[in-house]
Amino acid sequence: MEKQNRTRNIQVLFRVTPQEKEFIQEKMRLCHMNNMQAYMRQMMMKGYIVDVDFTVLKEIAAEMQKIDIAAKQILRFVDTFGAPYAADAAWLRQKQAECWDLMRQLFKEAMKLSKA
């Protein structure tokens, strides 16, 4: 019974030996993919798979979050004293926003690579 609401409703079937299947599964493990259908489709359509490692970006984001928390505490202190530190507070807020914008751009670029 074929489902009508599928995007991909045409099946392509082929046979492999046990050794070939094991080879394919090993390649899938190396690419961190669990879905054989997605792996096969990607390899047949593009011939390659881009595996982007986000761990470094996640570590940077975690460190930025810690810095952000400390900066917010400083800004809360500065806001209590008002005018003398207003320019410094505005500068710090601007730099925080710039850092987060750069981080978002890095994540977007990495996502583009992973979808390429």
C-alpha positions in Angstrom: 0.0 0.0 0.0 1.6 3.3 -1.1 1.0 6.5 0.8 -0.2 9.3 -1.3 1.1 12.2 0.8 4.8 11.3 0.6 7.2 13.7 -1.0 9.3 10.8 -2.3 6.9 8.2 -3.4 9.1 6.3 -5.9 11.2 3.4 -4.6 14.7 2.6 -5.9 15.8 -0.9 -4.8 19.1 -2.7 -5.3 20.9 -5.6 -3.8 24.3 -5.8 -2.0 26.4 -8.5 -0.5 26.9 -8.7 3.3 30.4 -7.2 2.9 29.1 -4.3 0.9 26.3 -3.7 3.4 28.9 -3.7 6.3 31.1 -1.3 4.2 28.1 1.1 3.7 27.2 1.0 7.4 30.8 1.8 8.4 30.8 4.8 6.0 27.5 5.9 7.6 29.1 5.6 11.1 32.0 7.8 10.0 29.5 10.4 8.7 27.5 10.2 12.0 24.4 9.2 10.0 21.9 6.6 11.3 19.4 6.7 8.4 20.6 4.5 5.5 18.0 6.0 3.2 19.2 9.6 3.8 22.8 8.5 3.5 22.2 6.7 0.2 20.2 9.5 -1.3 22.9 12.1 -0.3 25.7 10.0 -1.8 23.8 9.3 -5.0 22.7 12.9 -5.5 25.9 14.7 -4.5 28.6 12.1 -4.2 29.8 13.4 -0.8 28.6 14.2 2.7 29.8 17.2 4.7 30.0 16.4 8.4 30.2 19.6 10.3 31.5 19.4 13.9 29.6 21.9 16.0 31.4 21.1 19.3 33.9 24.0 19.1 31.1 26.5 18.3 29.0 25.2 21.2 32.0 25.6 23.5 32.5 29.1 22.3 28.8 29.9 22.8 28.9 28.5 26.3 31.9 30.7 27.2 30.2 33.7 25.6 27.2 33.0 27.8 29.4 33.0 30.9 30.9 36.3 29.9 27.4 37.7 29.1 26.2 36.8 32.6 29.2 38.6 34.2 28.7 41.6 31.9 25.0 41.8 32.9 26.0 41.8 36.5 28.4 44.7 35.8 25.8 46.5 33.9 23.3 46.1 36.7 25.8 47.6 39.1 26.6 50.5 36.7 22.9 51.2 36.2 22.5 51.7 39.9 25.0 54.6 39.8 23.6 56.1 36.7 25.1 58.9 34.7 28.8 58.7 35.3 29.0 55.3 33.7 26.3 55.5 31.1 28.7 55.7 28.1 30.7 52.7 29.4 27.4 50.7 29.8 26.3 51.6 26.3 29.7 50.6 24.9 29.5 47.2 26.7 26.0 46.5 25.5 27.0 47.3 22.0 30.0 45.0 22.2 27.9 42.2 23.6 25.4 42.6 20.7 28.3 42.5 18.2 29.7 39.3 19.7 26.4 37.6 19.6 25.8 38.7 16.0 29.1 37.2 15.0 28.3 34.0 16.8 24.9 33.8 15.0 26.7 34.3 11.7 29.2 31.5 12.5 26.3 29.1 13.2 24.5 30.1 10.1 27.6 29.5 7.9 28.2 26.2 9.6 24.6 25.2 8.9 25.0 26.1 5.3 28.1 23.9 5.1 26.3 21.0 6.7 23.4 21.3 4.2 25.7 21.7 1.2 
